[in-house]
């Protein structure tokens, strides 16, 4: 094998790897700058959550349903776990 060709191929590979590394750093840097600018000038609207918007009777689960859920949990976990609070979403 010719050592001149081998040396040149290693140099080209090094230049290629360095170029890819620099391009990736460029993408990461300007991506972060873009994210910060968008978050600064176009913040996401925060929607207030109110508990009064959901009816109170929907939050309560029937006693039979709660017992069935607890029975299923007890069976699946071999009696090692149980539900402390069951709510309807």
Buried (B, 14 or more C-beta within 10 A) or exposed (E): EEEEEEEEEEEEEEEEEEEEEEEEEEEEEEEEEEEEEEEEEEEEEEEEEEEEEEEEEEEEBEEEEBEEBBEEBBEEEEEEEEEEEBEEE
